[in-house]
Amino acid sequence: MTSETNKPNVVLTREGKSYYLHDPEQPGREAELFVSGFNEVKPQTHVIFFGVGLGYHIREFLRRHPNASFSIVEPDIGVMNIFLQHLNENDWLADKMIEEVMVGGMTGETINILHRLIDRVSGVLVVPWLPYRPLFAAELKKFNEILYKMVSNKKDKMAINSVYEKKWALNSIHNFPYILHSSNFLHAGSEHIRDKPVLVISAGPSLNDEIEHLRHIRENNLAYLFTVGSAVNTLVEHDIYPHGTFSYDPNEYNVNVIQKVIDKRIDSIPLIFGSTVGKHTLDHYPGRLMHIIISQDELSKHVLRTPEGNKPTIINDAPSVAVIALQCLIQMKADPIVLVGQNLAYRDEQYYAEGITNSQGIPVSDSSPRVDGVHGQLVVTNHSFIKMKTEMEFYINISKETEFINTTCEGAVIKGTIFHKLEEMIQTRLKSPIDDSWLQTSSNSEYDLLLLRSYIEELHRDEEVFQAIMEQIHHALLGIKHKLSLKQANMLNESFRQFDDLFSSLLGNRFFEIYVLPRHRMRYEFLYSKMDAIQSSRNPLIRGEQILLYFGDFIWKCQQDYMEIKSEIHEFHRSIHT
C-alpha cells in the first residue's frame, strides 16, 4: 500500500485483521525515532535485523552507523519478496555489504547459516522491528533461544581456549614419550570390550550406595569397571581396584586426582590418560599406562601413524572425563554401557561421594537450577553439570545401536538411558565373567618410529621456512605502514596481494600449524572474525590500517611466543632422534 505521504507500506492480514508493518502516515519519521534509541553501538558489533518490512529502519540505522556489519532475518517469505521488489540497484541499502540473509523459519539450513555467522563475529546486537514483536512472537522467541545457545557455546569455547590453549600444546610435547611407550587403549581393548558390559563409575554422591554391589561385580569379574576422575579414590578407600581409571584434565594439579593410587603404590590399576593430560600426572604413576589421543593434541594427530599408515583414532575434548570415557566405550562397541554415580546433581547438598579429598566441588545455592530426576522429582543441579549432561546426551543420541543404562539413584535424568538399579542389573543382566588379562599385558610402541623420525625431520625443515615467512611478513607490514604514512592509496593493493599470499603460506606451514597456531587459538579466532570485513573494505587506507592493527598484533604475538618455546621444541626433536 501507499501511505498518505506517498511512501510504500506493507500490510499483513492475520485472522481477518490487518496490521501495518510501518506507520501509515510517516514511516520515515517512525524509523528515525526507533533508531534514535541505539546511540551507542560498539564498533565491532554485528547487527542482526529481525524483521525487514520495507527496510526504513535498516536504512536509518545504517545512515547513523555506516560502518556497521549486519545481517537480515525475515520470518515471512511474502514480506521478503515485497522488500526485494522495492529494492533497486540505486537503493542506499543495496549498496551496502550484507553478511547473511535468512528467510522463513529456523530450519536446519538457516541454523547452519546463523552458526557460521556467530562463529566469525565478535559481538552481536539483535534489532527486532517493533511490529514483529507481537506478530512473530513465537518465531522471535525461537530465534533468540537458538542465538543465545550459540553465543553461550562460543563464549564457553573461548573461555576454555583462553585458559588451556598453551597447556594443551605444552602437555602434548611433555606427554609424547609416555604415548610412545604405552598402548593405545582404543586399539588394545576393542576386541576384548566389544559387546561386553562396562560400568563407567563417577564420583557423584550416589556412588556411596553402590560400594558392595561394585565389590561383588569386581570380585566375580561380571563387568569391566572403569572409574572417571576422582571416583578411583572412593573405590580404593574401600579396597576395590577397578579395571582402569580415566584421566584427562590438562591442569598441573590433575595429579592430585590419582595421588592416593601413587601414595599407596598400587600397580594393578591401569591409567588411561588423554594425551593432553596435566604434565605431572604421568611422572610417578606406579601402574600400567594406556593412552588416548585427544582432539586438542595437534602434535600427535600430525606425526603418529600405525605401521599400516593409519592415523590414531581421535577422541573429542569434552567438559567432563565421563564424556571422554563414554566416547571411548562407544568407539569400542561396549554393550551395555552402565553409568554409576553419575548424579549430575546434588544429593542433600552433596557434590561428591565420600572419600574425595582432592576437590570440594561447587557449593549449592538458592539460585541453583533444577532438572528432572530419575525418580520423577526435580533435582538441584548447576550449570557445569547441565553442560556435562548435554554433552553426554549428544553422544548417547548418536549411538543408536548401544544400550545405555543409568543406575544412579537420586540423579538427573540422562536422555537416551534407561534407569535400573545396579542391584537389579546384577540379578538379571550381569551373568558371565569377562576376561581382563589383556589389561595387565605390556606392549611396545604401536606407532611407526621410522615414519615419526621422518615427520620430525620435515618439521625441522618447515621451521626454517616458517622463520623465512615471518621475516617476509614483517617486511610486508613495514611496507604497508610506509605507504600509509605517505597516503599512497593507489600503491597499497599490490602490497595487500603480497601480504595475503604470505599469510596463506604461513597458515599452510606445518611447523606453524602444529607448534605455534594451537597456542594462539583465541587470537586467531578473533582475527578470523575480522577477515571478511578487512578484505571487503573499499578504502585502501582503512584496509591498510586494519591489517596493521589486527594482523600485525597476531604476527607479533606469534613471533614472541615462538622465541619462548623454540628451545623446548628443539629439545623434543632431539629426543625423538635419540
N, C-alpha and C positions, 0 to 999 in steps of 0.2 A: 504494500500500500504506500501511498504518498502522504506525508504529513502536511499540515497547514503551511509550513514554511517550504514546501516543495522538496522535502528530504524523504528519501525512501525509508520504509519501515517494514517490519515483519510481524505478522500476527499468527499465533498458534491457536488452534481450536482444540480444546480438550473437553469431552463430555458436554458438548453444546455451548461451552463458554469460550470467549475469545480473550487472548492475552497478548498485549503488545510487548515486543522484546526491547523497544526503545520508547522514550517519551513521545507521545503522539504529536506534540507541538514543537518541542525544542530538543531533539535527540543529541545535537552537538553540545548544547549547554549542559544537559544531563551528564554527558561523558566527562566534561570539564570538572563538574562538581565531584563526580565519583573519583576521578584520578587525583584530585587535589588532596585526597586522603593518603596518598602514597608519596609523601615528601622525601623520605629518606630510604632510598633503595641502594643497598651496598653494591659497589662496582662489580663484584664477582658473582652476583646473584643471577641465576637463571629464572626467568619469569614464565610461568605456565598459566595461560589464559583459559579458564574453564568456561566455555560458552562464548561463541563468536558473534552471534547475531549478524549485524552488518558491519561490525568492526569499528564503530565510532570510538568506543572506549580504548580499543587497542591502538588506534591511530593517535589518540590524545596522549596515551601513556608513552608511546614511543617518541612523540614530539617532545615530551618533557624529559624523557630518559633515552636519548638517541643511541647510546652505546649498549643498551640492554640486549642480551641474547634472550630469545624467547621461543616458546613452542605453543601450539594451539590444541585444545581438546574440545571437540564439538560433538555432544552426545546424539544430536539429531541430524541424520543424513540429509533430510529435506532442507533444513536450515543451511547446511554446508553448501548444498547445490545453489541456493539463492545467493549466498555470500559470494561464491565463485563467479556467478553470472554478473554481479555488480562490481567485480574486481577487474580492472583493465591494466594494461602494462604501464600506464602513466600514473596509476594509483600509488600514493606515497607508501602504502603498506606493502604493495607488490615489489617495491624496490628494496625492501629490507630482507635480511637473511633470517629465514625461519628455520630453526633447528629441526623440529619434528611437527608433523600434523597427524593427530589421532582422531578418527571419526567413528561414531557409533558406540556400542557398548564396550565394556572392558573384557574383550575376548583375548585369547591366547596371543594373537599377533600384536594387539595393542599393548598388552602387558609386556611383551618382549621389547617393543619399541621404548616403552617407558623405562624398563630396566636398563637398556643400553644408554638412555639419556641420563639417568641418575648416576650411572657408572662414571660418566665423563664430566659431570658438573660438580662444582664445589659448594653450591648453595642453591636453595630453591625457594621461590615465592609463588604461591598459588593465588591467582586472582579470579575468583568466580564472579561473573557478571550478575548484577543484582536480580533480574527476573529468573535466572536459572536456579537460584537457591530454593524457591518453593516449587518451581515447575519440574526440576530434575533433582529433587532432594535425594532420592534413592541412589541415582547414578553418581551424584556428587559425594555421597557418603561412602559408596564403594570405592570410588577413585581415591578419596582421602585415606581410606583404610589401607589400600594397596600401596599408595605412595608412602604412607607413614612406615609401613613394614619395610619397604625397600630402603628408605633413608635410615631407619634404625639399624638394619643389617649392615649398611655401608659404614655407619658410624662405629658399630661394633668391630667390623673388619679393620677399619682404620686405627681404632684404639689398640687392637691386638697387634697389628703390624708395627705401630709406633713403639710398642713395648718390646716385641720379640724379634724384629727383623734381624738385628745384629746377633742376637743369641742363637737363632736358628742357624745362621751362617757359620758362626764360630763353633757351635756344638757339632755340626756335621763334619768339620775338619777334625776336631778332637776325638770324636767317636769312630772315625773311619777305621783305625786299626782294629777296634773291637768288632766292627762289622766284618772285616776280612777274616777274623779268627773265630767266628761264630756261625751257627746255622741260621738260614732264613726260615723263620717259624712257619711261614705260609707254605714253603716248598717242602720242608722236612715233615710237617704234620698232616698235610692234606689227605693222604691215603689212609691215615690212621683215624682221623677225626670225622671223615665223611660218613654221614648217616648215623653218627653216634650222639648220644645225649651229652650236652655240655652245659654246665652251670656257670653263669657269669655272676660272681659274688661281689657286691658293692658294700660300702661301709655305712649304709643307712641304718637308723635305729632298729629296724625290724630284724636286722641280722642277729641280734641277741636271742631272738626266739628260735632260731634255726640251728643253733650250735650242735645239739645232739643229733639232729637229722643229718647235718653235714658230716658229723663224725661217722655215723652209720654208713653213709654213701661212700666216704673215703676209705674206711676200713674194708669195705666189701667191693671197692672199685666199681660201683654201679654207674658212674658217670665221670666225665672229666670235670674237675673243679679248678676254675681259673679265677683268681681274685684280681680286682682292679683297684689301683690306688692304695688307700690306707687299709682296706679290708684284710690284707695279709696280716696286719698286726693283731686284729681280733682273733683270727684263726690260730696264729702262732701262740697267742696268750693261752689258748685252750688246747695246745699241743695237737692241733690239726694242721698238717702240712699240705697245702694244695698242690695240684699238678704243675702249677706255674703261676706267676704273678706278672701283670702288665704294668709298665711304667712308661710315661712319655712326656711329662711336663718339662719344658725347656729351662726352667729356673734352676739356679745352682743349688737352692735349698731342697730340691726334689729328693736328694739322697736321704733326707730325714724320714721319708715315707717308708723306706726299707731299712732304716737304721737298726731296728730290732733284729732283723734277719742277720745283718752284718755283725752286730754285737754278740749274738748267740752262735755265730759261725755255722749257721745252718747251710749245708751244701747240697741239700736234696730238693730245693725249690728253684727250678729254672726261672730266670728273669727274662721276660720277653720285652725288650726295650725298643721304643721308637728311635729312629736314627738321629733325631734332633733332641733327644732327652738331655736334661741338665748335665753338664760335662763332668761333674764329680760323682754321678750316680753309679757309674760302672767301675770306678777305680779299685774298689776294695770288696766287690761283691763276691761272696765265697762259693756260690753255686754256678751252675751252667748258665751261659748267656745265649740267648737267641734273639735275632733282630727282625724288625720290620722296617721298610723304607717309608718314611713319612713324606707327604707331598711338598712340604716346605724345604726339603733337603735337595737343593739343586745339584749339589756335587755328586751324590750317589746316583741320582737319576741320570746324569750325563756320562759317568765314567764306568759304571758297573754293568757287566754283561755276563751271562752264563756261558759255559763252554760252547753251547749251541748258538750263541749270539743273541739270546733274548734279553730284553730289559727286565729287571726285577719288578714284581707287582708292587704298585704304589697304593698306600692307604692314605685317604684324605685326612688332613688335620681336622681336629674336632674340638668342641668346648669341654669335652669330658673323656677321660680314659676309658670309660664304659663304652662310649661310642666307637672308640678305636678298636676295642676288643670285639664288639658286635660286628664291625666291618670285616675283621679277620675271620671270624667264625662263619659269617655268611659266605665269604670267599671260599672257605674250606668245606662248605656244604655240610656243616654240623646240623643235626636234626634229631630231636627238637633243641632249640636254644632256650634255656631256662634262666630267668632273671631272679636273683635272690638279693634281698637287702637294697633293692633299687627304689627307695621310697620316693625320691624326687619331691619330698615334702617333709615337714616337721612332724614329730610324734611327741606330744606333750612338751613342745618347745625343744625337743632333742633334735640335733642336726646329724650327729654321728652315732654309730654303735659304740658300746663300751670298749675300752682298750685302745682307743685312738688318742694318742698324746701329741702327735706332731702338728695338729691344727685344731682350732676351736670352731671353725665354720662361721657362718653368718648368723648373728642373733636374730630371733624373730621379733617383729614389731607389730603395732596395731594396724599399720598400713599394709602389712604383708598380703599379697593376693591369695585367692583361694581357687582351687580347681577340683574337678570331680575325683572322688576317691574310689578305690576298688570295692568298697562295701556300700556304695550308693550315697555316701555322705560327702560333704565338702571338706577338703583338707587344706591346711595352711602351707603355702609354698613361698618361693621367692623368684625373682626374675632370672637368676642364674639357673635354678632348677628347671624353670619353664623352657629356657633355651636348650638345655640338655635334652629335655623331654621331646621338644620339637625335632631336634636333630635325630634322636633315636627313632622316633616315629617315621621320619623320612626314609631311613634305611630299611625299617621293617616293612613299610608300604611297598617298596620296590622289590621286595624279596618274597614274591607270592608263593613260591614252592616250599618255603621253610615254615615250620610251625614254631611260634614264639609263645612261651608260657611265662606269665608273671606270677611269682609265688609270694610277692611282697605284701604282707598284711598291713593294713592301715597306710598304704602308699597311694600315690596318684595313679589314675587310670593311664595306661600307656596304650594308645590306639594301635590295633593290629595284634595285640596279645590277648591270650585267654587267661583268666585268673583261675589258678588252682593252688590249694595249699601244698606245701612241699611234702608234708606227711602223706597226702593223698597220692602225690607223684611216686613216692617210694612204694606204696602199696599196689599201684595199678600200672606204672609205666617203667620203672627202673628195675629190670629183672636180670639182665645178662651183664656179666662183668666186662669191662673194657681192658685192652692191653696197653699199658702205659710205658712199656720198657723202652720205647724209642726216645722218650724224653730224657733218659739218662745216658744216651749214646752220643759221645762227642763226634765231631766231624771236622774235616779240613775245609778250607775256603771253597765256596761253591761258585766262585767267580773266576773268569779268565784273567789271570795275573799278567800274562804277556800283553793282552789287549789293553789292560789297565795301564801298563807302563807306556804303551804307545800313545794312549789318550793323554797321559801326563806330559809326554814329550810335545804333543801337539799344543797343549795348553801353554807350555813354556814358550813355544814359538808365537802363539797367539798373544802372549803377554807383550812381546816386542812390538807386534802390530798395534796392540792397544795403546802402548806408550806413544807410538808414532801418530796414531789418530788423535789422541788427546792433545798432542803438540800442535797438530794442524788445526784442530778446532779452536785452540787458544788463539792462534794467529788469525783465523777467520773471524772470531769475535772482536779481536782488536781492529781488524779491517772494517767491520760494520760500525764499531764505535767511532773510528776516524771519519768515515763518510757521513755519519750522523752529525758529528761536530761541524762538518763543513756544509751540512744541509744538501748533500749530493743525492737527492731522492732518485734521480734517473739512473744512478750507478749502483743502487742497492739491490736491484732484482738479481743481478748476476751473483752478488755476494750471498743472497738468500739461497740461490740454487746450489752454490758451492757448499754452504753450511748444511743444507738439507741432505746432500749426498754424504757428507762426513758423518752426520748424526745417524743416518741409516747404516753406515759402515760400523759405527760404534755399537748400535743395537744388535748387529749381526756378528759381533766378535765374541767368540766362545769364552774367552777369559773374562771379559766384562760381564757376560751373561751369567756365568757360574759364580764368580767371586765378588764382583762389585755391585751389580744391579740388585741382587737379593737383599743387600744391606741398605738399600735406599728405595724400597717399595713405595713408602708413603710419598716421598718426594717425586718419584716417577709418576705415581697416580695423579698427584696434583698437577704435574707438568702435562700429563696426558689430557687432563680436563681442560687445559688451556690451548691445546694444539690447534683444534679446529678454528677457534676464534682468531688465533695468531695468523694462521695460514690464509684465512679468508679476509683479513684486513686489507682494505684497498689503498690505504695510505702507507707508502713505504717507510716513512719516517716513524709512524706509530708502530708499524710491524717491527722495525729495527729495534726500537726501544723495548718492546715486549720480548724479543729474542734475547737481548742483553739481560733483561731482568729475570726472566723465568729459566731460559736455557742456561744462561751464564751462571746463575746460582746453583743449578743442578750439577753442571760440569765441575764447578769449583769444589762443591761438597764431595763429589765422587773422587776427584783428584786427591783431596786432603785425606779421605778415608783410605784410598789405595796406599798412600805413603805410610799410613799407620799399620796396615795389615800385611804389606808385601813380604816382610821378613818371615812372618808366620807361614805364609803361603809357600815361600821358598823352602822353609824347613820341612813342610809337609811333602813337597815334591821330592826332596832328597830322601825322606823316609820311605817313600814308595819305591824308589830305585834300590834302596838297600834292604 
